[in-house]
Amino acid sequence: MTAGTVAGDGTAPAPRRLTIGKVLAALSEDFPDVTASKIRFLEAEGLVLPHRTASGYRTYTEDDVRRLHYVLTAQRDRYWPLKVIRDALDALDRGLAEPVDNAGGRPQPPAPSDDPEVPQPHELLPRRDISLTGPELREATGIDRETMHALETYGLLQPDGRGHFGHEALAIAAAARTLAAHGLEARHLRPFRTAADREIGLVDQVLATRRGSGTREDRAAEIASACIALHVALVRAGLAR
């Protein structure tokens, strides 16, 4: 149960600090009997953790007030004991669903959901709607002749027998242009080609050794979509560390 507004420079401003008197005023409309002693008791139970000033005074944030409101509501309306409330708060802090409305409830982890940024299997089926010449690809993506030659040299752009490039080449060249702005040259992108070839090889191996329903092309797209989802999840987990 955390909240914060991101400032224009990408950092979160310091939360507004409230005295215990202002906290009581904010809660009094819904809980007219709440007292400072009650709030300090909930603090002693670890349900709210106010900030302490250098002189030892407690100060609270708006999120602390929302947390206290949740605790007091759970006690008054649900008759939850503190242990269940503590488990519910822990679940909410970790992005889980709160326990069901009884003392024996357990926090529920979220069900896996499709990542909207990962292409679905049907989106991975080969597209043959365009065929671009080299100059057309450069014009569409803004890469120069030298960069395009380097991308071909390192296997990231692969023309067909007529020297033309398909729809995927647009995304490859555009991504390479963005990465170049961050100092990554075509030679640095070779590992992506190697990794993609390994994933393609894994897909081919599965198709060759295991039967399944649907066409070979559809099965390949389904496996590839799952591989991409795994790759994206691993990268996000790594960046979060």
N, C-alpha and C positions, 0 to 999 in steps of 0.2 A: 504494500500500500504506500507507494512513494509517488511523488509528483514533483514537477519542476518545469519551468519555462526556459527554453534555450534562448540565450541572448543572440544578438546579431552577429557576434564574433564567433559563435559556435560553442560558447561556454555557458553553463547554467549560472544565473545570478545567485547570490547568497539569499537563502530563504528569510522571509520576514520573521523576526523573533517576537514572541508574545510572552507577556508575564502570566503567571498563574491566574491573576485576577481577570485578565482578558480571556483566558481559556474558559474560566467559569462563566463569564458573560456570554461567550459563544455557545456554550452548552446549556445554559439555563432555560432557554425556551422549550427544549425537548426534555430536559432533565432538571426540573426546578429544585430538586433535593440534593443535587450533586454538591460536594464540598471539596475544599482543598485537601482535607485528610483522605477522602476517597481517591483523589487523583494520585496522591503520594503513595497510597496503598497499592494502586495499580502499577505505579513505578517500581515499588519494592518487589512486585511479582514479575517484573520484567516485561510487562505488556506495553509500556511506553518508556522511551528513553530520552528525557529532555536533555538539552545542552546545559552545561554548567558554566557560568561566567567565571572570570578570574577571582571574583569576590565570593563565589559559591552560590549565587542565585540561579534558580532554574529558569530557563527560557524554552519556549515551545514553538514549533512551526505549525503551519496550517495542516501539514500532513499528520502531525501529532494530534491535532484536534479531530481530524477525520478518524484517526485510529481510536481515540478515546470514545468518539461517538459510536463506532462499530462495537466496541467492548460493552459499553453501557446498554446499547440496544440488544445485544446478544443476551445479556444478563436479564434485562427487564422483559423482553418479548419472547425469548426462546428458552429462558431458564437454563442456559448453558453454564456448567461449572467452568472455573478458570482454566482447567487443563484443556477442555475442548476449545475454548476461545483461543488459547495459546496455539493449539494445533492449527486452528483455522487461520490465524494471522500468519503463522509460518508458511502455510500452504499458499496463501495469497501473495506473500512476499516472494515466493519461489515460482509464481506464475501458474500455480495449480488452482483447481476449483476448491472452494471451501467444503468442509464435511457436510453431509446431509443433516437434516434438522433433527438430530437426536444425539445423545451422548456417546453412542457407539459408532458414530460415523467416522469415516476416514477420508483424508484429502484424496481427490481424484486427479490423476495426471491427465493432461490434455491428450486427446486422440491425435495420432499423426495426421497431418494435412498436406495436401499438395503445395509445393512452393510455386507461387505464381510466376516466379522468374525462371523456373526450369521448364524448358519446352516439353509439351506433352508428346506422346509417341507419334500422333498424326502430324505434328509440326516438324518432325525429324525425317519424314519421308522425303526422298530426293525431289528437288524442285528443278524443273527444266523449262521454266517460263521465260527466262532471258538468256541471252548469249552476248557477252560484252567483249569488245576488242580491248587491247591494253590501254590505248588512249582514252576510251570511254570509261574504263574502270578508274583510271587516274583522275579524270575530270569529276566523276561521281563522288569520289572519296577524298580528294584533295592531296593525295600522296604524289611525290615527284617520281621522275623516271628512275633515279638512283635507288630510292626506297623500294620501288616495285621490283627492280632487278634483284635487290638483296632478298626480298621476300620469296622470289622464285628460286634463288640460289639455295636458300635454306629450307625449301620445300613447303613453305606456308601457302604460297599461291601456286597452283598447279593447273596450267591451261590444258584444254582438251586437244585433240588431234589437229584441230584447225587453228589453234592458238588463241581460242576464245575462253572466257571465264564465266562461270555460272553465278547463280544468286548468292551462294555462300561466300564467294570471293569479295562481295561488297562488305559483309560483316567482318571478314578477316582483315581487309585493307583498312577499314574504318577503325577497328580496334588497334591495329598496328600504329596508325597515325596518332591515336590518343596516347598510347604507351610511349611513343617517340617524344611526345611533349614532356614526359616524365623521365627522359633520359635513357629509355630502353630501345636499343637499336634492333634491327632485324636479327642480328646474330644472337642476341640475348633471348630471342623467342623460339629458338630451335627446340628447347625442351618441351614446348607445347605441342610441336609436331610429333615428337617422340612419344609423348604421353597419349596423344590422340591415336597414333598408330597402335599402341599397346592396347588401348580400349577397343579399337576396331578388331584387333586380333583376338581379344577375349570374346567379343560378340560372335565372331566367326567360329571360334572353338565351341561355344555353347550351341550354336545352330547346327554344327556338324555332328555333335555327340548326343544331343537331346531333341526329341521330337516334341511338337506342340501344335496347338490349333492355330489356324490363321496362316496367311502367306508368309513366306520367308522374310519378305520386306517388312511386313507388319511386326513380326516377332523381333526382328533386328531393331526396329525403331523403339519397341517397348523396352528391350534390354538396354539400349543406348540411353533412353530417358532416365532409367534407374541409375545408370552409371554417372550421368551428369548430376542427378540429384545428390548422389553420394559425394561427388567431387565438390559441389557447392557447399554442402553441409560441413565437410572437412575443412574447407578454406575458411568458412565463417567461424568454426570452432577455433581454428588456429589464430585468426585475427582477434578473437575475444580473449585469448590468453594474455 
